[in-house]
Amino acid sequence: MSVITNYRKLSNAINKVCLTICVALLGAMVVVTFVQIICRVFFTALSWSEELARYFLIWASLLGAGCVYKSGSNIAVLFLQGLLPGKLKSFAKILVHILCGFFFALAIYHGFRYMGLMGTQKSAALHIPMRYMYLAVPLGCSIMEIHALDAILGEIFAKGEEKQ
């Protein structure tokens, strides 16, 4: 049982780090966009700010998706699940997390493949290797995979009163 507890702690720690990074990225995106507006109105428009804000948004979205998955705040249709009795409801939750985990595994695989194919390109304005931008997909999906396994283990090994 201590392995499961340690895995839960790992999942929670990763979630806290991702939340912190998301807040920093979104804050930086606001600052970059604000500076771009000021420069566009009073000076000359910045050539790189729009691209940087886009990359911050991509990373914040994919890391934030893991945080949303961890907290169970994603959109879900729970009507049918609510009709199921206890054990069947638990089985349905596990099945959904397994299917999500399968999707995340596919996204990780194809994300790394795409990163390998297109990663040698450089971004237009910042000249950053695009592999750093494409890394957001497999990394974000890997975090969601960790959270999916945590949810499965939590559902299997949770005590009866905690499952409700």
N, C-alpha and C positions, 0 to 999 in steps of 0.2 A: 504494500500500500504506500510505502514511502516513495517509491519510484513515481507513482501517480501524483502524489503531493508535490514532489520536486518538479514534475512536468508542469503541473498547474502553476507553480511559482515561476517557472521559466516563461510560460505563456503570459502570465500577468506582467512580468518584467518587460518582456518584448512589447506588450501593449502599452505600458507606460512610456517606454522610449519612443514608440511610434506616435503616441499622442503629443509628446513634447516636440518631436520633429515636425509634426503636422502644424502645430501652433506656430512654430518658428517659420516654417515655409509660407504659411498663409500671411503671417505678419510681414515677412520679407516681400511677398507678392504685393501687398497693399502699399508698402513703401516704394517699391520700384514703379508701380503704376502711378502713384502720386507724383513722384519725381518726373516721370514721363509727361504727365499732364502739365506740370509747371514748366518744364522745358519746352513743350510744344507751344504753350501759350506765350511765354515770355522770351524764349531763346530759340534754339534749333532743336528739332525733335531728335531724340536719342535713337540710334539705329538698333541697339541691342536690347532695349528694355522690354519690348513686347515678347521677344523670344525667351528671355529669362523668366518673365512672369508666366509664360506658357509652361515652361519646364518645371517651375515651382508648383504650378497647379497640377501637372501630371503626377509628380512625385507625391504631393499632398493627397491627391485623390486615391492613388493606389495604396499608400500607407494607411490612409484614413479608412479605406474599405476593410482592411484588417481589423481596425478598431471597432468599426460598426459590426462586423461579423462576430467579433469576440463578445460584444455587449448584447448581441441579439436584436439590435435596433433596426436591422434591415427590413424591408417590406416583405411580408409573408402572408399567405392565406392560411389562416388557422382555423377556419370554420370546420373543415372535415376532421382535423386533428382534435378539436374540442369535442367532437362527438364520440371519439374512441375511448374505450375503457383504459385504465391505468397502464397495464403491461403493453397493450397494443399501441397506446399513445407513445410510450417510451420507445418501442420498436420503430415507430414511424419517425420519431426524432432522430434516432440513430441512422436510419436509412437515408434521411435527407442529408445528414452530415457526411455520410459515406459518398453519396452522389456529388455533393459539393466538393469533397476531397478529391474525387476522381476528376472533376472539372478543373480544380486547381492544379492537379498534377499535369494534366494536358496543357494548361496555360503555362506552367513552368517550363515544360519541355519545349513547346513551340516558342515561348519567349526567349529562351536561350538560343534556339535555332535561328530565330530572326535576328537576335543580337549578333550572332556570329556572321550572318549574311550581310547585314547592313551596318554593323558596328564600326567599320573602317571609315565611313563617311564623317564629315565634320559639319557642324551646324553652320547656317548661313552667316549669321551676324557675329556670334561669339567664337566660332571656330573650335567648339568643344567636340571631342569625339562622341559620336552619337551612341556609342555603346553605353555611355553613362546614362543616357536618356532611356534607352531600351532596357536597361537593367531594372528599371522600375517595375516592369511587368513580372519577370520571374521572382524578384525579391518580394514584391507585394503579394503575389500568389503563394509564395513560400510561407510568408507570415500567416496568411489565411489558412494554409494547410496545417500549420502548427496549431492554430486555434480550432480547426475542425477536429483534429485528433484529440485535443483537450476536451472539446464538447462531447465527443463520443465516449471518452474515458469517464468524464463526469456523469454522463447519463447511465453508463453501465455500473459504475461503482458508487454512485451517490446513494445515500440512505433514503429510505422511503419518504420521510417528511421533507427532505430537501428537493425532491423531484417535482413537487407540486408547483 
